[in-house]
Amino acid sequence: MLRLLQRRIPQVEPILAQVGRSRMHEGRLARITRQHESAEDMCFPAHTADFTLTRAQMRRMSIEELLTHVTGLAQQLASQQSELMFDRIREATESTGNVVSTRQLGAKEAFLEMERRVLTDFDPETLQPRNMFIVVHPSQAEKLIRLATEWEKDPEFVAERERIRQVKIEEWRAREDSRKLVD
């Protein structure tokens, strides 16, 4: 049942499927050290989900009904996990000064500024960005797609985006070249 619940969570909240995870077997907190050497303690908040079954329901419940309950639990947990993730992202961007405002810059320039600020990894063979995705509120998705289609027709935008990409590739190469191999 727990394995099914763990598999169902990324199905009901696909953004969570993109997030790396590792299991902590003991303790209530851990220390995270970032790439630029800053460190901070992480605490693990509890996430809970509830459902109740009577003995009579347990006796006559079908597998489909049980799966419906598990999906409900997965939705509750996924909602809490994604909310925590976005809260942590918000805290990190605000504390590092990486918030980009479309109100101040306009949508097109804010998009380019976001690309300038994001730490990007690339596939060494294709030089295509790895693990890049944009999370947009559903009410804004159609608008962003429409705007992006218009921007791709603007030669200045395309040239600036390509210039940013080349800078990001060089930054990535420098990071890769400076990595230390561990025995």
Contact map, one row per residue, 1 for C-alpha under 8 A:
111110000000000000000000000000000000000000000000000000000000000000000100000000000000000000000000000000000000000000000000000000000000000000000000000000000000000000000000000000000000000
111111000000000000000000000000000000000000000000000000000000000000000000000000000000000000000000000000000000000000000000000000000000000000000000000000000000000000000000000000000000000
111111100000000000000000000000000000000000000000000000000000000000000000000000000000000000000000000000000000000000000000000000000000000000000000000000000000000000000000000000000000000
111111110000000000000000000000000000000000000000000000000000000000000100000000000000000000000000000000000000000000000000000000000000000000000000000000000000000000000000000000000000000
111111111000000000000000000000000000000000000000000000000000000000000110110000000000000000000000000000000000000000000000000000000000000000000000000000000000000000000000000000000000000
011111111100000000000000000000000000000000000000000000000000000000000000010000000000000000000000000000000000000000000000000000000000000000000000000000000000000000000000000000000000000
001111111110000000000000000000000000000000000000000000000000000000000000000000000000000000000000000000000000000000000000000000000000000000000000000000000000000000000000000000000000000
000111111111000000000000000000000000000000000000000000000000000000000110010000000000000000000000000000000000000000000000000000000000000000000000000000000000000000000000000000000000000
000011111111100100000000000000000000000000000000000000000000000000000010011011000000000000000000000000000000000000000000000000000000000000000000000000000000000000000000000000000000000
000001111111111110000000000000000000000000000000000000000000000000000000000001000000000000000000000000000000000000000000000000000000000000000000000000000000000000000000000000000000000
000000111111110010000000000000000000000000000000000000000000000000000000000000000000000000000000000000000000000000000000000000000000000000000000000000000000000000000000000000000000000
000000011111110000000000000000000000000000000000000000000000000000000010011001000000000000000000000000000000000000000000000000000000000000000000000000000000000000000000000000000000000
000000001111111110000000000000000000000000000000000000000000000000000000001001100100000000000000000000000000000000000000000000000000000000000000000000000000000000000000000000000000000
000000000111111111000000000000000000000000000000000000000000000000000000000000000000000000000000000000000000000000000000000000000000000000000000000000000000000000000000000000000000000
000000000100111111100000000000000000000000000000000000000000000000000000000000000100000000000000000000000000000000000000000000000000000000000000000000000000000000000000000000000000000
000000001100111111100000000000000000000000000000000000000000000000000000000001001100000000000000000000000000000000000000000000000000000000000000000000000000000000000000000000000000000
000000000110111111110000000000000000000000000000000000000000000000000000000000000000000000000000000000000000000000000000000000000000000000000000000000000000000000000000000000000000000
000000000000011111110000000000000000000000000000000000000000000000000000000000000000000000000000000000000000000000000000000000000010000000000000000000000000000000000000000000000000000
000000000000001111111000000000000000000000000000000000000000000000000000000000000000000000000000000000000000000000000000000000000000000000000000000000000000000000000000000000000000000
000000000000000011111100000000000000000000000000000000000000000000000000000000000000000000000000000000000000000000000000000000000000000000000000000000000000000000000000000000000000000
000000000000000000111110000000000000000000000000000000000000000000000000000000000000000000000000000000000000000000000000000000000000000000000000000000000000000000000000000000000000000
000000000000000000011111000000000000000000000000000000000000000000000000000000000000000000000000000000000000000000000000000000000000000000000000000000000000000000000000000000000000000
000000000000000000001111100000000000000000000000000000000000000000000000000000000000000000000000000000000000000000000000000000000000000000000000000000000000000000000000000000000000000
000000000000000000000111111000000000000000000000000000000000000000000000000000000000000000000000000000000000000000000000000000000000000000000000000000000000000000000000000000000000000
000000000000000000000011111000000000000000000000000000000000000000000000000000000000000000000000000000000000000000000000000000000000000000000000000000000000000000000000000000000000000
000000000000000000000001111100000000000000000000000000000000000000000000000000000000000000000000000000000000000000000000000000000000000000000000000000000000000000000000000000000000000
000000000000000000000001111111000000000000000000000000000000000000000000000000000000000000000000000000000000000000000000000000000000000000000000000000000000000000000000000000000000000
000000000000000000000000011111000000000000110000000000000000000000000000000000000000000000000000000000000000000000000000000000000000000000000000000000000000000000000000000000000000000
000000000000000000000000001111100000000011110000000000000000000000000000000000000000000000000000000000000000000000000000000000000000000000000000000000000000000000000000000000000000000
000000000000000000000000001111110000000011100000000000000000000000000000000000000000000000000000000000000000000000000000000000000000000000000000000000000000000000000000000000000000000
000000000000000000000000000011111000001111000000000000000000000000000000000000000000000000000000000000000000000000000000000000000000000000000000000000000000000000000000000000000000000
000000000000000000000000000001111100001111000000000000000000000000000000000000000000000000000000000000000000000000000000000000000000000000000000000000000000000000000000000000000000000
000000000000000000000000000000111110111100000000000000000000000000000000000000000000000000000000000000000000000000000000000000000000000000000000000000000000000000000000000000000000000
000000000000000000000000000000011111111000000000000000000000000000000000000000000000000000000000000000000000000000000000000000000000000000000000000000000000000000000000000000000000000
000000000000000000000000000000001111110000000000000000000000000000000000000000000000000000000000000000000000000000000000000000000000000000000000000000000000000000000000000000000000000
000000000000000000000000000000000111110000000000000000000000000000000000000000000000000000000000000000000000000000000000000000000000000000000000000000000000000000000000000000000000000
000000000000000000000000000000001111111000000000000000000000000000000000000000000000000000000000000000000000000000000000000000000000000000000000000000000000000000000000000000000000000
000000000000000000000000000000001111111100000000000000000000000000000000000000000000000000000000000000000000000000000000000000000000000000000000000000000000000000000000000000000000000
000000000000000000000000000000111100111110000000000000000000000000000000000000000000000000000000000000000000000000000000000000000000000000000000000000000000000000000000000000000000000
000000000000000000000000000000111000011111000000000000000000000000000000000000000000000000000000000000000000000000000000000000000000000000000000000000000000000000000000000000000000000
000000000000000000000000000011110000001111100000000000000000000000000000000000000000000000000000000000000000000000000000000000000000000000000000000000000000000000000000000000000000000
000000000000000000000000000011110000000111110000000000000000000000000000000000000000000000000000000000000000000000000000000000000000000000000000000000000000000000000000000000000000000
000000000000000000000000000111000000000011111000000000000000000000000000000000000000000000000000000000000000000000000000000000000000000000000000000000000000000000000000000000000000000
000000000000000000000000000110000000000001111100000000000000000000000000000000000000000000000000000000000000000000000000000000000000000000000000000000000000000000000000000000000000000
000000000000000000000000000000000000000000111110000000000000000000000000000000000000000000000000000000000000000000000000000000000000000000000000000000000000000000000000000000000000000
000000000000000000000000000000000000000000011111000000000000000000000000000000000000000000000000000000000000000000000000000000000000000000000000000000000000000000000000000000000000000
000000000000000000000000000000000000000000001111100000000000000000000000000010011000000000000000000000000000000000000000000000000000000000000000000000000000000000000000000000000000000
000000000000000000000000000000000000000000000111110000000000000000000000000110000000000000000000000000000000000000000000000000000000000000000000000000000000000000000000000000000000000
000000000000000000000000000000000000000000000011111000000000000000000000100110000000000000000000000000000000000000000000000000000000000000000000000000000000000000000000000000000000000
000000000000000000000000000000000000000000000001111100000000000000000000100000000000000000000000000000000000000000000000000000000000000000000000000000000000000000000000000000000000000
000000000000000000000000000000000000000000000000111110000000000000001000100000000000000000000000000000000000000000000000000000000000000000000000000000000000000000000000000000000000000
000000000000000000000000000000000000000000000000011111000000000000000000000000000000000000000000000000000000000000000000000000000000000000000000000000000000000000000000000000000000000
000000000000000000000000000000000000000000000000001111101100000000000000000000000000000000000000000000000000000000000000000000000000000000000000000000000000000000000000000000000000000
000000000000000000000000000000000000000000000000000111111100000000000000000000000000000000000000000000000000000000000000000000000000000000000000000000000000000000000000000000000000000
000000000000000000000000000000000000000000000000000011111110000000000000000000000000000000000000000000000000000000000000000000000000000000000000000000000000000000000000000000000000000
000000000000000000000000000000000000000000000000000001111111000000000000000000000000000000000000000000000000000000000000000000000000000000000000000000000000000000000000000000000000000
000000000000000000000000000000000000000000000000000011111111100000000000000000000000000000000000000000000000000000000000000000000000000000000000000000000000000000000000000000000000000
000000000000000000000000000000000000000000000000000011111111100000000000000000000000000000000000000000000000000000000000000000000000000000000000000000000000000000000000000000000000000
000000000000000000000000000000000000000000000000000000111111100000000000000000000000000000000000000000000000000000000000000000000000000000000000000000000000000000000000000000000000000
000000000000000000000000000000000000000000000000000000011111110000000000000000000000000000000000000000000000000000000000000000000000000000000000000000000000000000000000000000000000000
000000000000000000000000000000000000000000000000000000001111111011000000000000000000000000000000000000000000000000000000000000000000000000000000000000000000000000000000000000000000000
000000000000000000000000000000000000000000000000000000000001111111000000000000000000000000000000000000000000000000000000000000000000000000000000000000000000000000000000000000000000000
000000000000000000000000000000000000000000000000000000000000111111100000000000000000000000000000000000000000000000000000000000000000000000000000000000000000000000000000000000000000000
000000000000000000000000000000000000000000000000000000000000011111110000000000000000000000000000000000000000000000000000000000000000000000000000000000000000000000000000000000000000000
000000000000000000000000000000000000000000000000000000000000111111111000000000000000000000000000000000000000000000000000000000000000000000000000000000000000000000000000000000000000000
000000000000000000000000000000000000000000000000000000000000111111111100000000000000000000000000000000000000000000000000000000000000000000000000000000000000000000000000000000000000000
000000000000000000000000000000000000000000000000000000000000001111111110000000000000000000000000000000000000000000000000000000000000000000000000000000000000000000000000000000000000000
000000000000000000000000000000000000000000000000000000000000000111111111000000000000000000000000000000000000000000000000000000000000000000000000000000000000000000000000000000000000000
000000000000000000000000000000000000000000000000001000000000000011111111100000000000000000000000000000000000000000000000000000000000000000000000000000000000000000000000000000000000000
100110010000000000000000000000000000000000000000000000000000000001111111110000000000000000000000000000000000000000000000000000000000000000000000000000000000000000000000000000000000000
000010011001000000000000000000000000000000000000000000000000000000111111111000000000000000000000000000000000000000000000000000000000000000000000000000000000000000000000000000000000000
000000000000000000000000000000000000000000000000000000000000000000011111111100000000000000000000000000000000000000000000000000000000000000000000000000000000000000000000000000000000000
000010000000000000000000000000000000000000000000111000000000000000001111111110000000000000000000000000000000000000000000000000000000000000000000000000000000000000000000000000000000000
000011011001000000000000000000000000000000000000000000000000000000000111111111000000000000000000000000000000000000000000000000000000000000000000000000000000000000000000000000000000000
000000001001100000000000000000000000000000000000000000000000000000000011111111100000000000000000000000000000000000000000000000000000000000000000000000000000000000000000000000000000000
000000000000000000000000000000000000000000000001100000000000000000000001111111110000000000000000000000000000000000000000000000000000000000000000000000000000000000000000000000000000000
000000001000000000000000000000000000000000000011100000000000000000000000111111111000000000000000000000000000000000000000000000000000000000000000000000000000000000000000000000000000000
000000001101100100000000000000000000000000000000000000000000000000000000011111111100000000000000000000000000000000000000000000000000000000000000000000000000000000000000000000000000000
000000000000100000000000000000000000000000000000000000000000000000000000001111111110000000000000000000000000000000000000000000000000000000000000000000000000000000000000000000000000000
000000000000000000000000000000000000000000000010000000000000000000000000000111111111000000000000000000000000000000000000000000000000000000000000000000000000000000000000000000000000000
000000000000000100000000000000000000000000000010000000000000000000000000000011111111100000000000000000000000000000000000000000000000000000000000000000000000000000000000000000000000000
000000000000101100000000000000000000000000000000000000000000000000000000000001111111110000000000000000000000000000000000000000000000000000000000000000000000000000000000000000000000000
000000000000000000000000000000000000000000000000000000000000000000000000000000111111111000000000000000000000000000000000000000000000000000000000000000000000000000000000000000000000000
000000000000000000000000000000000000000000000000000000000000000000000000000000011111111100000000000000000000000000000000000000000000000000000000000000000000000000000000000000000000000
000000000000000000000000000000000000000000000000000000000000000000000000000000001111111110000000000000000000000000000000000000000000000000000000000000000000000000000000000000000000000
000000000000000000000000000000000000000000000000000000000000000000000000000000000111111111000000000000000000000000000000000000000000000000000000000000000000000000000000000000000000000
000000000000000000000000000000000000000000000000000000000000000000000000000000000011111111100000000000000000000000000000000000000000000000000000000000000000000000000000000000000000000
000000000000000000000000000000000000000000000000000000000000000000000000000000000001111111110000000000000000000000000000000000000000000000000000000000000000000000000000000000000000000
000000000000000000000000000000000000000000000000000000000000000000000000000000000000111111111000000000000000000000000000000000000000000000000000000000000000000000000000000000000000000
000000000000000000000000000000000000000000000000000000000000000000000000000000000000011111111100000000000000000000000000000000000000000000000000000000000000000000000000000000000000000
000000000000000000000000000000000000000000000000000000000000000000000000000000000000001111111110000000000000000000000000000000000000000000000000000000000000000000000000000000000000000
000000000000000000000000000000000000000000000000000000000000000000000000000000000000000111111111000000000000000000000000000000000000000000000000000000000000000000000000000000000000000
000000000000000000000000000000000000000000000000000000000000000000000000000000000000000011111111111000000000000000000000000000000000000000000000000000000000000000000000000000000000000
000000000000000000000000000000000000000000000000000000000000000000000000000000000000000001111111111000000000000000000000000000000000000000000000000000000000000000000000000000000000000
000000000000000000000000000000000000000000000000000000000000000000000000000000000000000000111111110000000000000000000000000000000000000000000000000000000000000000000000000000000000000
000000000000000000000000000000000000000000000000000000000000000000000000000000000000000000011111110000000000000000000000000000000000000000000000000000000000000000000000000000000000000
000000000000000000000000000000000000000000000000000000000000000000000000000000000000000000001111111000000000000000000000000000000000000000000000000000000000000000000000000000000000000
000000000000000000000000000000000000000000000000000000000000000000000000000000000000000000001111111100000000000000001000000000000000000000000000000000000000000000000000000000000000000
000000000000000000000000000000000000000000000000000000000000000000000000000000000000000000001100111110000000000000000000000000000000000000000000000000000000000000000000000000000000000
000000000000000000000000000000000000000000000000000000000000000000000000000000000000000000000000011111000000010011000000000000000000000000000000000000000000000000000000000000000000000
000000000000000000000000000000000000000000000000000000000000000000000000000000000000000000000000001111111100010000000000000000000000000000000000000000000000000000000000000000000000000
000000000000000000000000000000000000000000000000000000000000000000000000000000000000000000000000000111111110110000000000000000000000000000000000000000000000000000000000000000000000000
000000000000000000000000000000000000000000000000000000000000000000000000000000000000000000000000000011111110000000000000000000000000000000000000000000000000000000000000000000000000000
000000000000000000000000000000000000000000000000000000000000000000000000000000000000000000000000000011111100000000000000000000000000000000000000000000000000000000000000000000000000000
000000000000000000000000000000000000000000000000000000000000000000000000000000000000000000000000000011111111110000000000000000000000000000000000000000000000000000000000000000000000000
000000000000000000000000000000000000000000000000000000000000000000000000000000000000000000000000000011111111110000000000000000000000000000000000000000000000000000000000000000000000000
000000000000000000000000000000000000000000000000000000000000000000000000000000000000000000000000000001101111111000000000000000000000000000000000000000000000000000000000000000000000000
000000000000000000000000000000000000000000000000000000000000000000000000000000000000000000000000000000001111111100000000000000000000000000000000000000100000000000000000000000000000000
000000000000000000000000000000000000000000000000000000000000000000000000000000000000000000000000000001001111111110000000000000000000000000000000000000000000000000000000000000000000000
000000000000000000000000000000000000000000000000000000000000000000000000000000000000000000000000000111001111111111000000000000000000000000000000000000000000000000000000000000000000000
000000000000000000000000000000000000000000000000000000000000000000000000000000000000000000000000000000000011111111100000000000000000000000000000000000000000000000000000000000000000000
000000000000000000000000000000000000000000000000000000000000000000000000000000000000000000000000000000000001111111110000000000000000000000000000000000000000000110000000000000000000000
000000000000000000000000000000000000000000000000000000000000000000000000000000000000000000000000000100000000111111111000000000000000000000000000000000000000000000000000000000000000000
000000000000000000000000000000000000000000000000000000000000000000000000000000000000000000000000000100000000011111111100000000000000000000000000000000000000000000000000000000000000000
000000000000000000000000000000000000000000000000000000000000000000000000000000000000000000000000000000000000001111111100000000000000000000000000000000000000000010010000000000000000000
000000000000000000000000000000000000000000000000000000000000000000000000000000000000000000000000000000000000000111111100000000000000000000000000000000000000000000010001000000000000000
000000000000000000000000000000000000000000000000000000000000000000000000000000000000000000000000010000000000000011111110000000000000000000000000000000000000000000000000000000000000000
000000000000000000000000000000000000000000000000000000000000000000000000000000000000000000000000000000000000000001111111000000000000000000000000000000000000000000000000000000000000000
000000000000000000000000000000000000000000000000000000000000000000000000000000000000000000000000000000000000000000001111100000000000000000000000000000000000000000000001000000000000000
000000000000000000000000000000000000000000000000000000000000000000000000000000000000000000000000000000000000000000000111110000001101000000000000000000000000000000000001100100000000000
000000000000000000000000000000000000000000000000000000000000000000000000000000000000000000000000000000000000000000000011111000001110000000000000000000000000000000000000100100000000000
000000000000000000000000000000000000000000000000000000000000000000000000000000000000000000000000000000000000000000000001111101111100000000000000000000000000000000000000100100000000000
000000000000000000000000000000000000000000000000000000000000000000000000000000000000000000000000000000000000000000000000111111111100000000000000000000000000000000000000000000000000000
000000000000000000000000000000000000000000000000000000000000000000000000000000000000000000000000000000000000000000000000011111100000000000000000000000000000000000000000000000000000000
000000000000000000000000000000000000000000000000000000000000000000000000000000000000000000000000000000000000000000000000001111100000000000000000000000000000000000000000000000000000000
000000000000000000000000000000000000000000000000000000000000000000000000000000000000000000000000000000000000000000000000011111110000000000000000000000000000000000000000000000000000000
000000000000000000000000000000000000000000000000000000000000000000000000000000000000000000000000000000000000000000000000011111111000000000000000000000000000000000000000100000000000000
000000000000000000000000000000000000000000000000000000000000000000000000000000000000000000000000000000000000000000000000011001111100000000000000000000000000000000000000000000000000000
000000000000000000000000000000000000000000000000000000000000000000000000000000000000000000000000000000000000000000000001111000111111000000000000000000000000000000000000000000000000000
000000000000000000000000000000000000000000000000000000000000000000000000000000000000000000000000000000000000000000000001111000011111000000000000000000000000000000000000000000000000000
000000000000000001000000000000000000000000000000000000000000000000000000000000000000000000000000000000000000000000000000100000001111100000000000000000000000000000000000000000000000000
000000000000000000000000000000000000000000000000000000000000000000000000000000000000000000000000000000000000000000000001000000001111110000000000000000000000000000000000000000000000000
000000000000000000000000000000000000000000000000000000000000000000000000000000000000000000000000000000000000000000000000000000000011111000000000000000000000000000000000000000000000000
000000000000000000000000000000000000000000000000000000000000000000000000000000000000000000000000000000000000000000000000000000000001111100000000000000000000000000000000000000000000000
000000000000000000000000000000000000000000000000000000000000000000000000000000000000000000000000000000000000000000000000000000000000111110000000000000000000000000000000000000000000000
000000000000000000000000000000000000000000000000000000000000000000000000000000000000000000000000000000000000000000000000000000000000011111011000000000000000000000000000000000000000000
000000000000000000000000000000000000000000000000000000000000000000000000000000000000000000000000000000000000000000000000000000000000001111111000000000000000000000000000000000000000000
000000000000000000000000000000000000000000000000000000000000000000000000000000000000000000000000000000000000000000000000000000000000000111111100000000000000000000000000000000000000000
000000000000000000000000000000000000000000000000000000000000000000000000000000000000000000000000000000000000000000000000000000000000000011111100000000000000000000000000000000000000000
000000000000000000000000000000000000000000000000000000000000000000000000000000000000000000000000000000000000000000000000000000000000000111111111000000000000000000000000000000000000000
000000000000000000000000000000000000000000000000000000000000000000000000000000000000000000000000000000000000000000000000000000000000000111111111100000000000000000000000000000000000000
000000000000000000000000000000000000000000000000000000000000000000000000000000000000000000000000000000000000000000000000000000000000000001111111110000000000000000000000000000000000000
000000000000000000000000000000000000000000000000000000000000000000000000000000000000000000000000000000000000000000000000000000000000000000011111111000000000000000000000000000000000000
000000000000000000000000000000000000000000000000000000000000000000000000000000000000000000000000000000000000000000000000000000000000000000011111111100000000000000000000000000000000000
000000000000000000000000000000000000000000000000000000000000000000000000000000000000000000000000000000000000000000000000000000000000000000001111111110000000000000000000000000000000000
000000000000000000000000000000000000000000000000000000000000000000000000000000000000000000000000000000000000000000000000000000000000000000000111111111000000000000000000000000000000000
000000000000000000000000000000000000000000000000000000000000000000000000000000000000000000000000000000000000000000000000000000000000000000000011111111100000000000000000000000000000000
000000000000000000000000000000000000000000000000000000000000000000000000000000000000000000000000000000000000000000000000000000000000000000000001111111110000000000000000000000000000000
000000000000000000000000000000000000000000000000000000000000000000000000000000000000000000000000000000000000000000000000000000000000000000000000111111111000000000000000000000000000000
000000000000000000000000000000000000000000000000000000000000000000000000000000000000000000000000000000000000000000000000000000000000000000000000011111111100000000000000000000000000000
000000000000000000000000000000000000000000000000000000000000000000000000000000000000000000000000000000000001000000000000000000000000000000000000001111111100110000000000000000000000000
000000000000000000000000000000000000000000000000000000000000000000000000000000000000000000000000000000000000000000000000000000000000000000000000000111111110110000000000000000000000000
000000000000000000000000000000000000000000000000000000000000000000000000000000000000000000000000000000000000000000000000000000000000000000000000000011111110010000000000000000000000000
000000000000000000000000000000000000000000000000000000000000000000000000000000000000000000000000000000000000000000000000000000000000000000000000000001111111110000000000000000000000000
000000000000000000000000000000000000000000000000000000000000000000000000000000000000000000000000000000000000000000000000000000000000000000000000000000011111111000000000000000000000000
000000000000000000000000000000000000000000000000000000000000000000000000000000000000000000000000000000000000000000000000000000000000000000000000000000000111111100000000000000000000000
000000000000000000000000000000000000000000000000000000000000000000000000000000000000000000000000000000000000000000000000000000000000000000000000000000110111111110000000000000000000000
000000000000000000000000000000000000000000000000000000000000000000000000000000000000000000000000000000000000000000000000000000000000000000000000000000111111111111000000000000000000000
000000000000000000000000000000000000000000000000000000000000000000000000000000000000000000000000000000000000000000000000000000000000000000000000000000000011111111100000000000000000000
000000000000000000000000000000000000000000000000000000000000000000000000000000000000000000000000000000000000000100000000000000000000000000000000000000000001111111110000000000000000000
000000000000000000000000000000000000000000000000000000000000000000000000000000000000000000000000000000000000000100100000000000000000000000000000000000000000111111111000000000000000000
000000000000000000000000000000000000000000000000000000000000000000000000000000000000000000000000000000000000000000000000000000000000000000000000000000000000011111111100000000000000000
000000000000000000000000000000000000000000000000000000000000000000000000000000000000000000000000000000000000000000000000000000000000000000000000000000000000001111111110000000000000000
000000000000000000000000000000000000000000000000000000000000000000000000000000000000000000000000000000000000000000110000000000000000000000000000000000000000000111111111000000000000000
000000000000000000000000000000000000000000000000000000000000000000000000000000000000000000000000000000000000000000000000000000000000000000000000000000000000000011111111100000000000000
000000000000000000000000000000000000000000000000000000000000000000000000000000000000000000000000000000000000000000000000000000000000000000000000000000000000000001111111110000000000000
000000000000000000000000000000000000000000000000000000000000000000000000000000000000000000000000000000000000000000000000000000000000000000000000000000000000000000111111111000000000000
000000000000000000000000000000000000000000000000000000000000000000000000000000000000000000000000000000000000000000010011000000000000000000000000000000000000000000011111111100000000000
000000000000000000000000000000000000000000000000000000000000000000000000000000000000000000000000000000000000000000000001110000100000000000000000000000000000000000001111111110000000000
000000000000000000000000000000000000000000000000000000000000000000000000000000000000000000000000000000000000000000000000000000000000000000000000000000000000000000000111111111000000000
000000000000000000000000000000000000000000000000000000000000000000000000000000000000000000000000000000000000000000000000000000000000000000000000000000000000000000000011111111100000000
000000000000000000000000000000000000000000000000000000000000000000000000000000000000000000000000000000000000000000000001110000000000000000000000000000000000000000000001111111110000000
000000000000000000000000000000000000000000000000000000000000000000000000000000000000000000000000000000000000000000000000000000000000000000000000000000000000000000000000111111111000000
000000000000000000000000000000000000000000000000000000000000000000000000000000000000000000000000000000000000000000000000000000000000000000000000000000000000000000000000011111111100000
000000000000000000000000000000000000000000000000000000000000000000000000000000000000000000000000000000000000000000000000000000000000000000000000000000000000000000000000001111111110000
000000000000000000000000000000000000000000000000000000000000000000000000000000000000000000000000000000000000000000000000000000000000000000000000000000000000000000000000000111111110000
000000000000000000000000000000000000000000000000000000000000000000000000000000000000000000000000000000000000000000000000000000000000000000000000000000000000000000000000000011111110000
000000000000000000000000000000000000000000000000000000000000000000000000000000000000000000000000000000000000000000000000000000000000000000000000000000000000000000000000000001111111000
000000000000000000000000000000000000000000000000000000000000000000000000000000000000000000000000000000000000000000000000000000000000000000000000000000000000000000000000000000111111100
000000000000000000000000000000000000000000000000000000000000000000000000000000000000000000000000000000000000000000000000000000000000000000000000000000000000000000000000000000000111110
000000000000000000000000000000000000000000000000000000000000000000000000000000000000000000000000000000000000000000000000000000000000000000000000000000000000000000000000000000000011111
000000000000000000000000000000000000000000000000000000000000000000000000000000000000000000000000000000000000000000000000000000000000000000000000000000000000000000000000000000000001111
000000000000000000000000000000000000000000000000000000000000000000000000000000000000000000000000000000000000000000000000000000000000000000000000000000000000000000000000000000000000111
